Amino acid sequence: MTADAELLTVPEVMALLKISRPTVYGLVHTRRLASITFGRARRIPAHALTALLDTTGRTNPGDDGLDGPAVSLSKP
């Protein structure tokens, strides 16, 4: 990971994907979403979120509940 890689909080991932906290942690615990833990703080690298979206078949409705419009991770 590079020094300028963006790290997202669980609430930020929840908002971006419009999913619940247990769903985010479920993805982390099943290793479908990579994360980093600093003490008690968990962060999700932006590239890990992109990789999850690329592998979930986000263009195929009904796959796993993560369907919907593409999510932009870039800041305006």
N, CA, C and O atoms as a CHARMM CRD file, in Angstrom:
* protein
*
  304
    1    1 MET  N      0.85000  -1.16900   0.00000 PROA 1      0.00000
    2    1 MET  CA     0.00000   0.00000   0.00000 PROA 1      0.00000
    3    1 MET  C      0.89600   1.23300   0.00000 PROA 1      0.00000
    4    1 MET  O      1.90000   1.28100   0.71100 PROA 1      0.00000
    5    2 THR  N      0.53200   2.21400  -0.79000 PROA 2      0.00000
    6    2 THR  CA     1.31900   3.43300  -0.87000 PROA 2      0.00000
    7    2 THR  C      0.92700   4.39600   0.23800 PROA 2      0.00000
    8    2 THR  O     -0.12400   4.24800   0.86200 PROA 2      0.00000
    9    3 ALA  N      1.77200   5.37200   0.47400 PROA 3      0.00000
   10    3 ALA  CA     1.52600   6.33900   1.54100 PROA 3      0.00000
   11    3 ALA  C      0.28600   7.18000   1.27500 PROA 3      0.00000
   12    3 ALA  O     -0.32300   7.68400   2.21800 PROA 3      0.00000
   13    4 ASP  N     -0.10100   7.34300   0.01300 PROA 4      0.00000
   14    4 ASP  CA    -1.26600   8.17300  -0.28900 PROA 4      0.00000
   15    4 ASP  C     -2.54700   7.36400  -0.47300 PROA 4      0.00000
   16    4 ASP  O     -3.55500   7.90000  -0.93300 PROA 4      0.00000
   17    5 ALA  N     -2.51900   6.07100  -0.11600 PROA 5      0.00000
   18    5 ALA  CA    -3.71700   5.24200  -0.24000 PROA 5      0.00000
   19    5 ALA  C     -4.75900   5.70900   0.77600 PROA 5      0.00000
   20    5 ALA  O     -4.45000   5.95200   1.94200 PROA 5      0.00000
   21    6 GLU  N     -5.98900   5.82700   0.30700 PROA 6      0.00000
   22    6 GLU  CA    -7.06100   6.29300   1.17600 PROA 6      0.00000
   23    6 GLU  C     -7.57700   5.14000   2.02700 PROA 6      0.00000
   24    6 GLU  O     -7.82400   4.04500   1.52100 PROA 6      0.00000
   25    7 LEU  N     -7.73700   5.39500   3.32400 PROA 7      0.00000
   26    7 LEU  CA    -8.30400   4.42700   4.24300 PROA 7      0.00000
   27    7 LEU  C     -9.68300   4.91600   4.65500 PROA 7      0.00000
   28    7 LEU  O     -9.84500   6.07000   5.05100 PROA 7      0.00000
   29    8 LEU  N    -10.67300   4.04200   4.56300 PROA 8      0.00000
   30    8 LEU  CA   -12.04700   4.38600   4.88200 PROA 8      0.00000
   31    8 LEU  C    -12.44800   3.77500   6.21600 PROA 8      0.00000
   32    8 LEU  O    -11.97800   2.69400   6.57200 PROA 8      0.00000
   33    9 THR  N    -13.31100   4.46000   6.95200 PROA 9      0.00000
   34    9 THR  CA   -13.85900   3.90900   8.18000 PROA 9      0.00000
   35    9 THR  C    -15.03600   3.01100   7.83900 PROA 9      0.00000
   36    9 THR  O    -15.55300   3.05000   6.72200 PROA 9      0.00000
   37   10 VAL  N    -15.45500   2.20700   8.79600 PROA 10     0.00000
   38   10 VAL  CA   -16.62300   1.35200   8.58700 PROA 10     0.00000
   39   10 VAL  C    -17.85800   2.20300   8.27500 PROA 10     0.00000
   40   10 VAL  O    -18.59500   1.86300   7.34900 PROA 10     0.00000
   41   11 PRO  N    -18.12000   3.30000   9.01000 PROA 11     0.00000
   42   11 PRO  CA   -19.27400   4.12700   8.65100 PROA 11     0.00000
   43   11 PRO  C    -19.19400   4.72000   7.24000 PROA 11     0.00000
   44   11 PRO  O    -20.22200   4.88700   6.58400 PROA 11     0.00000
   45   12 GLU  N    -17.99300   5.03600   6.77300 PROA 12     0.00000
   46   12 GLU  CA   -17.85000   5.54900   5.40500 PROA 12     0.00000
   47   12 GLU  C    -18.20200   4.47100   4.38200 PROA 12     0.00000
   48   12 GLU  O    -18.86000   4.75400   3.38000 PROA 12     0.00000
   49   13 VAL  N    -17.76500   3.23800   4.63200 PROA 13     0.00000
   50   13 VAL  CA   -18.10100   2.12800   3.73100 PROA 13     0.00000
   51   13 VAL  C    -19.60000   1.87200   3.77200 PROA 13     0.00000
   52   13 VAL  O    -20.22000   1.61700   2.73900 PROA 13     0.00000
   53   14 MET  N    -20.18300   1.94100   4.96400 PROA 14     0.00000
   54   14 MET  CA   -21.63200   1.76700   5.10100 PROA 14     0.00000
   55   14 MET  C    -22.37600   2.78500   4.23900 PROA 14     0.00000
   56   14 MET  O    -23.32200   2.43500   3.53400 PROA 14     0.00000
   57   15 ALA  N    -21.94900   4.03100   4.29900 PROA 15     0.00000
   58   15 ALA  CA   -22.61800   5.09400   3.54300 PROA 15     0.00000
   59   15 ALA  C    -22.41700   4.92800   2.04100 PROA 15     0.00000
   60   15 ALA  O    -23.35400   5.11200   1.26500 PROA 15     0.00000
   61   16 LEU  N    -21.20600   4.58200   1.62900 PROA 16     0.00000
   62   16 LEU  CA   -20.93200   4.42100   0.20400 PROA 16     0.00000
   63   16 LEU  C    -21.73800   3.29100  -0.41900 PROA 16     0.00000
   64   16 LEU  O    -22.26700   3.43000  -1.52200 PROA 16     0.00000
   65   17 LEU  N    -21.82900   2.16900   0.29600 PROA 17     0.00000
   66   17 LEU  CA   -22.51300   1.00200  -0.24600 PROA 17     0.00000
   67   17 LEU  C    -23.98000   0.92200   0.16800 PROA 17     0.00000
   68   17 LEU  O    -24.74200   0.10200  -0.34400 PROA 17     0.00000
   69   18 LYS  N    -24.36000   1.79600   1.11100 PROA 18     0.00000
   70   18 LYS  CA   -25.74000   1.77900   1.63500 PROA 18     0.00000
   71   18 LYS  C    -26.08000   0.40900   2.22200 PROA 18     0.00000
   72   18 LYS  O    -27.11400  -0.18400   1.91500 PROA 18     0.00000
   73   19 ILE  N    -25.17000  -0.07500   3.08100 PROA 19     0.00000
   74   19 ILE  CA   -25.36500  -1.35000   3.77100 PROA 19     0.00000
   75   19 ILE  C    -25.17000  -1.13400   5.26300 PROA 19     0.00000
   76   19 ILE  O    -24.66600  -0.09400   5.68800 PROA 19     0.00000
   77   20 SER  N    -25.56900  -2.11500   6.05100 PROA 20     0.00000
   78   20 SER  CA   -25.49700  -1.99500   7.50600 PROA 20     0.00000
   79   20 SER  C    -24.10200  -2.32800   8.03900 PROA 20     0.00000
   80   20 SER  O    -23.27000  -2.91500   7.34700 PROA 20     0.00000
   81   21 ARG  N    -23.88000  -1.93400   9.28700 PROA 21     0.00000
   82   21 ARG  CA   -22.62000  -2.23800   9.96900 PROA 21     0.00000
   83   21 ARG  C    -22.36700  -3.74600  10.02100 PROA 21     0.00000
   84   21 ARG  O    -21.26000  -4.18200   9.70500 PROA 21     0.00000
   85   22 PRO  N    -23.36800  -4.56400  10.41500 PROA 22     0.00000
   86   22 PRO  CA   -23.10600  -6.01200  10.43200 PROA 22     0.00000
   87   22 PRO  C    -22.73700  -6.57600   9.05700 PROA 22     0.00000
   88   22 PRO  O    -21.95900  -7.52600   8.96600 PROA 22     0.00000
   89   23 THR  N    -23.28300  -6.00500   8.00500 PROA 23     0.00000
   90   23 THR  CA   -22.94400  -6.47100   6.66300 PROA 23     0.00000
   91   23 THR  C    -21.49000  -6.16100   6.33700 PROA 23     0.00000
   92   23 THR  O    -20.78800  -6.99900   5.77100 PROA 23     0.00000
   93   24 VAL  N    -21.03000  -4.95100   6.69400 PROA 24     0.00000
   94   24 VAL  CA   -19.62500  -4.59100   6.45900 PROA 24     0.00000
   95   24 VAL  C    -18.71800  -5.53600   7.23600 PROA 24     0.00000
   96   24 VAL  O    -17.76400  -6.07800   6.67800 PROA 24     0.00000
   97   25 TYR  N    -19.00800  -5.74100   8.52500 PROA 25     0.00000
   98   25 TYR  CA   -18.16900  -6.63100   9.32500 PROA 25     0.00000
   99   25 TYR  C    -18.25100  -8.07700   8.83200 PROA 25     0.00000
  100   25 TYR  O    -17.26900  -8.81400   8.91700 PROA 25     0.00000
  101   26 GLY  N    -19.40300  -8.48400   8.32200 PROA 26     0.00000
  102   26 GLY  CA   -19.53000  -9.82400   7.74100 PROA 26     0.00000
  103   26 GLY  C    -18.61700  -9.99200   6.54500 PROA 26     0.00000
  104   26 GLY  O    -17.97000 -11.02900   6.39300 PROA 26     0.00000
  105   27 LEU  N    -18.56000  -8.96300   5.68400 PROA 27     0.00000
  106   27 LEU  CA   -17.66000  -8.99900   4.52900 PROA 27     0.00000
  107   27 LEU  C    -16.20600  -9.06600   4.97600 PROA 27     0.00000
  108   27 LEU  O    -15.39600  -9.75900   4.36000 PROA 27     0.00000
  109   28 VAL  N    -15.87400  -8.34900   6.04400 PROA 28     0.00000
  110   28 VAL  CA   -14.50600  -8.36200   6.57400 PROA 28     0.00000
  111   28 VAL  C    -14.18200  -9.73500   7.15000 PROA 28     0.00000
  112   28 VAL  O    -13.11800 -10.29100   6.87500 PROA 28     0.00000
  113   29 HSD  N    -15.09300 -10.28200   7.94700 PROA 29     0.00000
  114   29 HSD  CA   -14.82700 -11.56300   8.60700 PROA 29     0.00000
  115   29 HSD  C    -14.79200 -12.73700   7.63600 PROA 29     0.00000
  116   29 HSD  O    -14.12500 -13.73700   7.90400 PROA 29     0.00000
  117   30 THR  N    -15.49400 -12.63300   6.52100 PROA 30     0.00000
  118   30 THR  CA   -15.43000 -13.69700   5.51200 PROA 30     0.00000
  119   30 THR  C    -14.30300 -13.45200   4.51500 PROA 30     0.00000
  120   30 THR  O    -14.13700 -14.19800   3.55000 PROA 30     0.00000
  121   31 ARG  N    -13.52700 -12.39000   4.76300 PROA 31     0.00000
  122   31 ARG  CA   -12.36000 -12.03400   3.93900 PROA 31     0.00000
  123   31 ARG  C    -12.73100 -11.62600   2.51700 PROA 31     0.00000
  124   31 ARG  O    -11.90000 -11.70100   1.61200 PROA 31     0.00000
  125   32 ARG  N    -13.96400 -11.19900   2.31800 PROA 32     0.00000
  126   32 ARG  CA   -14.35300 -10.66200   1.01100 PROA 32     0.00000
  127   32 ARG  C    -13.97000  -9.19600   0.91100 PROA 32     0.00000
  128   32 ARG  O    -13.86800  -8.64800  -0.18600 PROA 32     0.00000
  129   33 LEU  N    -13.75600  -8.55500   2.06900 PROA 33     0.00000
  130   33 LEU  CA   -13.34700  -7.15500   2.11700 PROA 33     0.00000
  131   33 LEU  C    -12.13500  -7.05300   3.03000 PROA 33     0.00000
  132   33 LEU  O    -12.21900  -7.33800   4.22500 PROA 33     0.00000
  133   34 ALA  N    -11.01100  -6.64600   2.46100 PROA 34     0.00000
  134   34 ALA  CA    -9.77700  -6.52500   3.24600 PROA 34     0.00000
  135   34 ALA  C     -9.87200  -5.33500   4.18300 PROA 34     0.00000
  136   34 ALA  O    -10.51200  -4.33200   3.86700 PROA 34     0.00000
  137   35 SER  N     -9.23200  -5.45400   5.33700 PROA 35     0.00000
  138   35 SER  CA    -9.21400  -4.34000   6.28500 PROA 35     0.00000
  139   35 SER  C     -7.91300  -4.36600   7.07300 PROA 35     0.00000
  140   35 SER  O     -7.17700  -5.35200   7.08300 PROA 35     0.00000
  141   36 ILE  N     -7.66200  -3.24800   7.72900 PROA 36     0.00000
  142   36 ILE  CA    -6.47100  -3.08200   8.56100 PROA 36     0.00000
  143   36 ILE  C     -6.96300  -2.65100   9.93300 PROA 36     0.00000
  144   36 ILE  O     -7.86100  -1.81600  10.04200 PROA 36     0.00000
  145   37 THR  N     -6.38000  -3.21600  10.97100 PROA 37     0.00000
  146   37 THR  CA    -6.76600  -2.84100  12.32900 PROA 37     0.00000
  147   37 THR  C     -5.59400  -2.15600  13.01400 PROA 37     0.00000
  148   37 THR  O     -4.47900  -2.67500  13.04000 PROA 37     0.00000
  149   38 PHE  N     -5.86800  -0.98800  13.56400 PROA 38     0.00000
  150   38 PHE  CA    -4.90300  -0.23700  14.37200 PROA 38     0.00000
  151   38 PHE  C     -5.48400  -0.17500  15.76800 PROA 38     0.00000
  152   38 PHE  O     -6.37000   0.63800  16.03400 PROA 38     0.00000
  153   39 GLY  N     -4.99900  -1.02200  16.66500 PROA 39     0.00000
  154   39 GLY  CA    -5.60500  -1.07900  17.99000 PROA 39     0.00000
  155   39 GLY  C     -7.04300  -1.54500  17.84600 PROA 39     0.00000
  156   39 GLY  O     -7.29100  -2.67100  17.41500 PROA 39     0.00000
  157   40 ARG  N     -8.00300  -0.67800  18.20700 PROA 40     0.00000
  158   40 ARG  CA    -9.42000  -1.01700  18.05700 PROA 40     0.00000
  159   40 ARG  C    -10.03800  -0.38900  16.81500 PROA 40     0.00000
  160   40 ARG  O    -11.21200  -0.61600  16.52400 PROA 40     0.00000
  161   41 ALA  N     -9.26800   0.39000  16.09300 PROA 41     0.00000
  162   41 ALA  CA    -9.78600   1.08400  14.90900 PROA 41     0.00000
  163   41 ALA  C     -9.58900   0.21500  13.66500 PROA 41     0.00000
  164   41 ALA  O     -8.48000  -0.23900  13.38300 PROA 41     0.00000
  165   42 ARG  N    -10.66700  -0.00700  12.93200 PROA 42     0.00000
  166   42 ARG  CA   -10.60000  -0.78300  11.69400 PROA 42     0.00000
  167   42 ARG  C    -10.73400   0.17500  10.52200 PROA 42     0.00000
  168   42 ARG  O    -11.59800   1.05300  10.51700 PROA 42     0.00000
  169   43 ARG  N     -9.86800  -0.00300   9.52900 PROA 43     0.00000
  170   43 ARG  CA    -9.90300   0.81400   8.31300 PROA 43     0.00000
  171   43 ARG  C     -9.91400  -0.09300   7.10400 PROA 43     0.00000
  172   43 ARG  O     -9.30700  -1.16300   7.09700 PROA 43     0.00000
  173   44 ILE  N    -10.61700   0.35800   6.08400 PROA 44     0.00000
  174   44 ILE  CA   -10.72000  -0.39600   4.83700 PROA 44     0.00000
  175   44 ILE  C    -10.01600   0.40100   3.74500 PROA 44     0.00000
  176   44 ILE  O    -10.42200   1.52600   3.45200 PROA 44     0.00000
  177   45 PRO  N     -8.97000  -0.15500   3.13700 PROA 45     0.00000
  178   45 PRO  CA    -8.31300   0.54600   2.03300 PROA 45     0.00000
  179   45 PRO  C     -9.29700   0.72200   0.87400 PROA 45     0.00000
  180   45 PRO  O    -10.05800  -0.19200   0.55800 PROA 45     0.00000
  181   46 ALA  N     -9.27900   1.88800   0.24900 PROA 46     0.00000
  182   46 ALA  CA   -10.18600   2.17200  -0.86500 PROA 46     0.00000
  183   46 ALA  C    -10.02300   1.14000  -1.97400 PROA 46     0.00000
  184   46 ALA  O    -11.00500   0.75300  -2.60800 PROA 46     0.00000
  185   47 HSD  N     -8.79100   0.69100  -2.21400 PROA 47     0.00000
  186   47 HSD  CA    -8.57200  -0.30400  -3.27100 PROA 47     0.00000
  187   47 HSD  C     -9.24700  -1.63100  -2.92900 PROA 47     0.00000
  188   47 HSD  O     -9.63900  -2.36600  -3.83500 PROA 47     0.00000
  189   48 ALA  N     -9.39200  -1.95300  -1.64200 PROA 48     0.00000
  190   48 ALA  CA   -10.07800  -3.18200  -1.24500 PROA 48     0.00000
  191   48 ALA  C    -11.57300  -3.08100  -1.54100 PROA 48     0.00000
  192   48 ALA  O    -12.19700  -4.06200  -1.94700 PROA 48     0.00000
  193   49 LEU  N    -12.14000  -1.89900  -1.33800 PROA 49     0.00000
  194   49 LEU  CA   -13.54900  -1.69200  -1.65700 PROA 49     0.00000
  195   49 LEU  C    -13.77000  -1.79000  -3.16100 PROA 49     0.00000
  196   49 LEU  O    -14.75000  -2.38500  -3.61000 PROA 49     0.00000
  197   50 THR  N    -12.87400  -1.21600  -3.92800 PROA 50     0.00000
  198   50 THR  CA   -12.95400  -1.30400  -5.38500 PROA 50     0.00000
  199   50 THR  C    -12.85800  -2.76100  -5.83300 PROA 50     0.00000
  200   50 THR  O    -13.60700  -3.19300  -6.70800 PROA 50     0.00000
  201   51 ALA  N    -11.94200  -3.51200  -5.23800 PROA 51     0.00000
  202   51 ALA  CA   -11.78500  -4.92800  -5.58700 PROA 51     0.00000
  203   51 ALA  C    -13.04700  -5.71700  -5.25000 PROA 51     0.00000
  204   51 ALA  O    -13.45200  -6.58700  -6.02000 PROA 51     0.00000
  205   52 LEU  N    -13.67000  -5.42700  -4.11700 PROA 52     0.00000
  206   52 LEU  CA   -14.91400  -6.10100  -3.75300 PROA 52     0.00000
  207   52 LEU  C    -15.99100  -5.83000  -4.79100 PROA 52     0.00000
  208   52 LEU  O    -16.67900  -6.74900  -5.23500 PROA 52     0.00000
  209   53 LEU  N    -16.13500  -4.58300  -5.17400 PROA 53     0.00000
  210   53 LEU  CA   -17.15600  -4.22300  -6.15700 PROA 53     0.00000
  211   53 LEU  C    -16.87300  -4.86800  -7.51200 PROA 53     0.00000
  212   53 LEU  O    -17.80000  -5.25500  -8.22300 PROA 53     0.00000
  213   54 ASP  N    -15.60600  -4.98300  -7.86500 PROA 54     0.00000
  214   54 ASP  CA   -15.24500  -5.60800  -9.13600 PROA 54     0.00000
  215   54 ASP  C    -15.54600  -7.10700  -9.14000 PROA 54     0.00000
  216   54 ASP  O    -15.84100  -7.67100 -10.19300 PROA 54     0.00000
  217   55 THR  N    -15.47600  -7.75300  -7.98400 PROA 55     0.00000
  218   55 THR  CA   -15.68100  -9.20100  -7.92200 PROA 55     0.00000
  219   55 THR  C    -17.10500  -9.60500  -7.57500 PROA 55     0.00000
  220   55 THR  O    -17.43000 -10.79000  -7.64200 PROA 55     0.00000
  221   56 THR  N    -17.96300  -8.66200  -7.20600 PROA 56     0.00000
  222   56 THR  CA   -19.32600  -9.02800  -6.81200 PROA 56     0.00000
  223   56 THR  C    -20.28200  -9.08100  -7.98500 PROA 56     0.00000
  224   56 THR  O    -21.44100  -9.46000  -7.81900 PROA 56     0.00000
  225   57 GLY  N    -19.81900  -8.70900  -9.16800 PROA 57     0.00000
  226   57 GLY  CA   -20.71400  -8.70100 -10.31500 PROA 57     0.00000
  227   57 GLY  C    -21.76700  -7.62100 -10.17100 PROA 57     0.00000
  228   57 GLY  O    -22.95600  -7.86700 -10.36900 PROA 57     0.00000
  229   58 ARG  N    -21.32200  -6.42700  -9.82600 PROA 58     0.00000
  230   58 ARG  CA   -22.25900  -5.34100  -9.52000 PROA 58     0.00000
  231   58 ARG  C    -23.18400  -4.98500 -10.67200 PROA 58     0.00000
  232   58 ARG  O    -24.15600  -4.25500 -10.47800 PROA 58     0.00000
  233   59 THR  N    -22.90100  -5.48600 -11.86500 PROA 59     0.00000
  234   59 THR  CA   -23.79900  -5.21300 -12.98600 PROA 59     0.00000
  235   59 THR  C    -24.83000  -6.31300 -13.15900 PROA 59     0.00000
  236   59 THR  O    -25.69300  -6.21800 -14.03200 PROA 59     0.00000
  237   60 ASN  N    -24.75500  -7.36800 -12.33100 PROA 60     0.00000
  238   60 ASN  CA   -25.70500  -8.46500 -12.40400 PROA 60     0.00000
  239   60 ASN  C    -26.64700  -8.39400 -11.21200 PROA 60     0.00000
  240   60 ASN  O    -26.28000  -8.83800 -10.12400 PROA 60     0.00000
  241   61 PRO  N    -27.84900  -7.84800 -11.38000 PROA 61     0.00000
  242   61 PRO  CA   -28.77700  -7.71700 -10.25600 PROA 61     0.00000
  243   61 PRO  C    -29.06900  -9.05500  -9.59700 PROA 61     0.00000
  244   61 PRO  O    -29.19200 -10.08600 -10.25800 PROA 61     0.00000
  245   62 GLY  N    -29.17600  -9.00700  -8.26200 PROA 62     0.00000
  246   62 GLY  CA   -29.55500 -10.18900  -7.51200 PROA 62     0.00000
  247   62 GLY  C    -28.41300 -11.08300  -7.07700 PROA 62     0.00000
  248   62 GLY  O    -28.66100 -12.12600  -6.47200 PROA 62     0.00000
  249   63 ASP  N    -27.17400 -10.72200  -7.35800 PROA 63     0.00000
  250   63 ASP  CA   -26.06000 -11.60000  -7.00600 PROA 63     0.00000
  251   63 ASP  C    -25.89700 -11.76200  -5.50100 PROA 63     0.00000
  252   63 ASP  O    -25.97200 -12.87900  -4.98800 PROA 63     0.00000
  253   64 ASP  N    -25.67500 -10.65800  -4.78400 PROA 64     0.00000
  254   64 ASP  CA   -25.42800 -10.78500  -3.34900 PROA 64     0.00000
  255   64 ASP  C    -25.86500  -9.57500  -2.54200 PROA 64     0.00000
  256   64 ASP  O    -25.37600  -9.37700  -1.42900 PROA 64     0.00000
  257   65 GLY  N    -26.75100  -8.77700  -3.05700 PROA 65     0.00000
  258   65 GLY  CA   -27.24400  -7.64600  -2.29900 PROA 65     0.00000
  259   65 GLY  C    -26.38600  -6.41000  -2.38400 PROA 65     0.00000
  260   65 GLY  O    -26.69900  -5.40400  -1.74700 PROA 65     0.00000
  261   66 LEU  N    -25.31700  -6.45000  -3.14700 PROA 66     0.00000
  262   66 LEU  CA   -24.45700  -5.27900  -3.27100 PROA 66     0.00000
  263   66 LEU  C    -24.65800  -4.59600  -4.61300 PROA 66     0.00000
  264   66 LEU  O    -23.76200  -3.91200  -5.10900 PROA 66     0.00000
  265   67 ASP  N    -25.82700  -4.78100  -5.19600 PROA 67     0.00000
  266   67 ASP  CA   -26.12100  -4.20500  -6.49800 PROA 67     0.00000
  267   67 ASP  C    -26.40300  -2.71100  -6.37300 PROA 67     0.00000
  268   67 ASP  O    -26.57400  -2.18300  -5.27400 PROA 67     0.00000
  269   68 GLY  N    -26.44600  -2.07200  -7.47900 PROA 68     0.00000
  270   68 GLY  CA   -26.78700  -0.65900  -7.48600 PROA 68     0.00000
  271   68 GLY  C    -25.83700   0.10100  -8.36500 PROA 68     0.00000
  272   68 GLY  O    -25.00700  -0.48300  -9.06200 PROA 68     0.00000
  273   69 PRO  N    -25.96400   1.40800  -8.32800 PROA 69     0.00000
  274   69 PRO  CA   -25.10300   2.21700  -9.17300 PROA 69     0.00000
  275   69 PRO  C    -23.64400   2.11100  -8.74200 PROA 69     0.00000
  276   69 PRO  O    -23.33900   1.83000  -7.58300 PROA 69     0.00000
  277   70 ALA  N    -22.76300   2.34100  -9.69200 PROA 70     0.00000
  278   70 ALA  CA   -21.34000   2.31400  -9.38100 PROA 70     0.00000
  279   70 ALA  C    -21.02600   3.37500  -8.33600 PROA 70     0.00000
  280   70 ALA  O    -21.61600   4.45500  -8.34400 PROA 70     0.00000
  281   71 VAL  N    -20.10600   3.06800  -7.44800 PROA 71     0.00000
  282   71 VAL  CA   -19.71600   3.98300  -6.38100 PROA 71     0.00000
  283   71 VAL  C    -18.39800   4.62500  -6.74600 PROA 71     0.00000
  284   71 VAL  O    -17.43300   3.93400  -7.07500 PROA 71     0.00000
  285   72 SER  N    -18.35300   5.93900  -6.69000 PROA 72     0.00000
  286   72 SER  CA   -17.11300   6.65400  -6.96000 PROA 72     0.00000
  287   72 SER  C    -16.36400   6.86000  -5.66400 PROA 72     0.00000
  288   72 SER  O    -16.92500   7.37200  -4.69600 PROA 72     0.00000
  289   73 LEU  N    -15.09600   6.46500  -5.63300 PROA 73     0.00000
  290   73 LEU  CA   -14.29300   6.62100  -4.41900 PROA 73     0.00000
  291   73 LEU  C    -13.44700   7.88400  -4.45400 PROA 73     0.00000
  292   73 LEU  O    -12.74300   8.18700  -3.49000 PROA 73     0.00000
  293   74 SER  N    -13.51100   8.62200  -5.55500 PROA 74     0.00000
  294   74 SER  CA   -12.71700   9.84500  -5.65100 PROA 74     0.00000
  295   74 SER  C    -13.44500  10.99400  -4.98100 PROA 74     0.00000
  296   74 SER  O    -14.67400  11.06700  -4.99700 PROA 74     0.00000
  297   75 LYS  N    -12.67500  11.87900  -4.39900 PROA 75     0.00000
  298   75 LYS  CA   -13.26100  13.03300  -3.73100 PROA 75     0.00000
  299   75 LYS  C    -13.52600  14.14100  -4.76100 PROA 75     0.00000
  300   75 LYS  O    -12.72800  14.35000  -5.67400 PROA 75     0.00000
  301   76 PRO  N    -14.65800  14.84900  -4.60500 PROA 76     0.00000
  302   76 PRO  CA   -14.98200  15.90900  -5.58100 PROA 76     0.00000
  303   76 PRO  C    -14.00900  17.05000  -5.56700 PROA 76     0.00000
  304   76 PRO  O    -14.16200  18.00200  -6.33200 PROA 76     0.00000
